[in-house]
Amino acid sequence: MIKKILILIFIISRVSFAETVLNSVAASVNGEPILLSDIDEFIQNGKKVKLQDLSDDIQAKQAVEALILQKLILNESEKRRVGTSPDEIQLYLKEIASNNNLTIEEFKLALKNENKDIESLKNQIKVEILRRKLANQIFKEGISISEKEINDFLNEDSIDDDSEKKLKLRQIFLSNKSKTKEELVKKLEEIKKEFKNGSSFADLAKKYSESPDATDGGNLGILTENDLHPKISNAVSSLKNNEISEVTFTDNGAHLFLLVDRIENNLEANKEATETAKKALKEQKIERKMKDFFAKEIYQNYSIDRKY
């Protein structure tokens, strides 16, 4: 009987050792391990990564480096008290889906069909949001934009003919991929009612719109009348400031438009263009500084150990 127990213990210990080997530590950040199972989950190609293969497996090495950077960002965010909310992650998911001309449900189904894990994607989105928040916290206050940079940007961006009439618009867009025309009209009429009852159009756009500009409250910026799609031009031509259009259909779905302002003088248009240029230039500088920080500086603040 004792012999059988000893054999059983030996078998169990061998299984446990085998599992440990299969899930060995590939790297660590400040002592926090990155396991082979973490790499498998990150890649999600159905294969099991082995420790001895890491030096030759380019995809696995890229996954390890991505996971190292994730841990660095999570650690740096905790140190600086930067966080995310479920709503922010959901909004980011919605934006990805919209950029692929999909509703959020269609996007989730597409992930499932490709055997991709939505929770793993949410984790990557969380890290990306934290990365951007860190960048804003670290760099935004210390970035200046010169008048020359603004003028150069505006010249490259080719300012519209001053004689053209300009409009500042916001929109709420719903895709026709998963809804009938009647369903689109019903939903947008409900949204119009919310607006008339006092809700902010920008907030409604963030909540309902399926266009990439939803995160900015449906802001389309300043547009010249000649650049508008004929259907859109017709929808907004008779609107007064802060009025909302009727439901307008285009090839991809249905829209509501809010006329924020009709810009009648060039001074106002140029002022708006200058502010847009400042914002774009600031974002460009932040992006460049981000690359330097997240490619070099952040690595110097933590202990990193690669096992290959």
N, C-alpha and C positions, 0 to 999 in steps of 0.2 A: 504493500500500500504506500509506504514512504517513498519507494522507488518511483511509483507512478506519479506521486505529487511532485517529486523533484523533476521528473521529465516534463510534466505540465508547466511548472515554473520556468524551466529552461526554454520551452516552446514559446511561452508568453513573452519572456524577456527578449527572445530573438525577434518576434514580431514587433515588439516595441522598439527595438534597436533599428529594425528595417524601416519602420515608419519615421523615426528620427532622421535616418540617413536620407530618405526620400524628401523630407521637409527640412533640409539643412538650411542654415543661415547663409544667404548669398552676399549680404552686406549689412552694415548697421550705421545708424546716425545717432551720435551721443548715447550709444549702447542700445538703442531701440532696433531690434532686428528686422530685416527684410527677408522673408522666407521664400523658398522655391514656390510654395503654394500661392504666395502673393504675386509672384511673376506670372504663374499660370492664370490667375484670376485677371490680371491686368491685360495679358495678351488675348486670352479667350479664343484659342485656335484648336482646342481639343487635345493638344500635345502636353506631355509632362516634361518640364525642364529638369535636367540633371546638372548637379554642381560642376561636374567635370566637363560639361559641354559649354559652360558659360563663356570661356575664353574664345571659342570659335563661333558661337551662335550670336550673330549680329542683332537679331530681333530681341533675343533675351537680354543682351547687354544694354540695348536701348531702353528696354523695359525697366531694368535695374536702375539706370541713370534717372529715368522719369520718376521712379518710386523714391529714389534718394531726394530728388528735388521736391517732391510732394512732402516728404517728412521735414525737410528744411523749411518749407513755406508754413507748414502747420506749427512747427516749433517757433518760428519767427512771429507768426500771428499771435500765438499764445503769449509770447513775451511782450508784444506790443498791444495786447488786449484788443485784437481785431477779430471780428466774428462774422458769421453768415446766418441767415434765417432760412427756413424751409420755403418761404414765399419767394425769396431771391433765387433759390435754386430752381423752383418751378417756373419762374418767369424766364430764366435762362434756357431751360428745356423748351419752353414754348417758342422762344426766339429761334433756336436751332431747328425745330420742326417747321416753323414758318419759312425759314431760309431754304428749306428743302421742299417747299410748297405742300406741306403736310399739316394736318391738324395734330394736336398732341396725342390723340388716341391712335391715329394712323402711324405716327412716329413710333409709339410704344410697340405697336404690332409689327412694324418693320424691324425693330430691334429683336423682338422675340423670334421672328422668322430667320434672323441671322445668328440666333443663339447668343445674343449679347445680353448682358445683365444690366437692367436699368439702374439698380442700386450702385453698381460699379461706376456707371456713367455719372450718376449724381455725385459720387465722391470726387470724381475728376472735375466736375463742374464746381463743386465746393472749393477745391484747391485753386481753380482758375479765378473764382470770385475773390478769394483771399489774396491771390497774387496781385490783382488789380487794386484792391483796397490798400495793400501794403505799399504799392507803387505810389498811389495818391498821397498816402500819409507821409511817405519818405521824401517825395520829390515835388509835389504840387506847389507848395508854398515858396520853394526856392527857384522857380523858373520864371525868367523874364523874356518878354518878346519885344524886339525893337521895331520901330516904325519902318525901317528898311525891309525887315523880314515880312512885315504885313504887306507892304507895297509889292514886293517880289511875288508873294503868294497870290495876291489879287491879280497881278499881271499874268501869271501862269494860268490862273483859273479863268481867264478871259471874261471880264465883266460884261454883262449884257448891255445892249444899246440903251442909253439913258431915256430914249423917247418911248420905249415900250412900257406899257402899264404892268404893274407888278402886284401880286397878291401874296399874302402870308396865310398859309392853310394848314389845318390839321385834318387827319382822317381816322376813321375806324373802318377796318377792312375785315370781311369774313369770306373765307374761301368757299368756292362752290363744289369742292371735291367730295364732300360728304354730306352736303345739304341740298335740298331742292330749292327752287326759286321762292316758293311759298314760305319755306322755313327761314330762308335768309331775310325776306321782307318782314316776317313776324318778329324775328329776333332784333333786327335793326329798329323797328318801330318801338319795341319795348325799350331799347337803349335811348331813342329819341325822347321817350316819355320821362326817363330818368333825368336826362339833360334839362328838360323843361321844368322838372320838379326841383332843380337847383344843383344837381350833381355837376362837377367839373368835367368838361369834355376830355381834358388831358387824363384825368383819373379813369374815366370810362374807357378811353383808348388803351391805357395800361391794363385794364381789367379784361376787356373783351377782344381787342383787335388782334388779328392774326398776321399782321404785317411786321417786318423787322423794326419799323419806326415806333412800334407800340411802347417800347421801353422809354422813349422820349415823348410820351404822351401823344403819339401820332403826328408829331411835328414834321411837316414837309418843307419847312423853310420858306424862303421867298422864291416865287416862281413868276415868270413872265406869262401873260395870257396866251401868247403865241406858242408857248411850249406845252400847253395843256392838251391832253387828249380831248377831242371835240365833245365827247359825252360829259367829261368833267367840266369843261368850259361852260357848257350849257347849264350844268347843275349849279354852278356857283356864280354865273354872270349877273343874276339879279339879287344876290344876297347882300345884306348889309352887315357891318361888323358885328361879330358874335352871333350871327344867325347860322342855322344848321340847314343843310341841303335835304332834298328828298332822297330816298334810297336810289343809288345810281349803280347800274350794272356795267361791268367790263368783262373781258373774256375770262378772267380768273376768279371773279366773284362779285360781291356787292360792297358798296362804300357808302359811308356818310361823311360829308365834308363840313368843316367849320371854317367860316371866313374869319380869321383873326383880325386882318387889317387889309385895306386897300392902300397901297403906298403911292401917293400922288406926286411926291417931290423927291428929287434925286438925293437930297441931303439925308433924308430918312433912310433911303435904300442903301446909301454908302455907309451910313452908321451901322446898319444891320450887317452889311457885308464885312465891315471891319471887325465887328464882334465875332462873326462866324470864322473869320480868318484867324483871329487870336486863339479861339477855342481849338481849331484844327492844328495850329502850330504848337500849341501847348501839349496837345495829345501826342503829336509826333515826337516832341522832345522827351516827354515822359516815356514813350515807347522805347526810344533809344537808350535812355538811362536805365530803364527796366532791364533791357537785355544785358547791360553791363553788370547791374546789381545781381540779377538772378543767374548769370553765367560765371561770375567771379566772386564778388564780395561776400555773398551769403555763405559760400562754401568755407570762407575763412573763419566764420564765427562758430563752427561746429566741428566735432570730431567725426570723421567719416572713415569707415573701414570696409574695403571691398575684398571679397574672398576669392578673387580670380585675377 
